[in-house]
Amino acid sequence: MAGATNQGFDTNPQNINRKGRPRKAECLTDILKAQGDLEDVDANGKRISRKQAIAQKLWSMAMSGDVTALKYLYDRVDGKPTQSILADVSNRNEVDLSRYTAEELKQLAELNRKSRS
């Protein structure tokens, strides 16, 4: 490739994008955020954002006994609980070295020493 360096970058000035990487077309997240910022009229005739309407609906569902909505609220408000893992290391699997000869133990010790250096 003409103008390419060994790092894979093109050094030909006419091929360099001086403005940087172009912004992606609107992704779903951008569209959802824009829609959430729009305002609607609630049942009482009050103007609220769609995000507020969703929050009110979620709380209403949780208060009426919807367990999924309740779990979602707990995860969002309090954060998911940390999971602890208990490991019992008191009963480690110890190797019985009595079956090895003195020469084999020397070889094992040498291998162990080499592996640590």
Buried (B, 14 or more C-beta within 10 A) or exposed (E): EEEEEEEEEBEEEEEEEEEEEEEEEEEEEEEEEEEEEEEEEEEEEEEBEBBBBEBEEBEEBBEEEBEEBBEBBEEEEEEEEEEEEEEEEEEEEEEEEEEEEEEEEEEEEEEEEEEEE
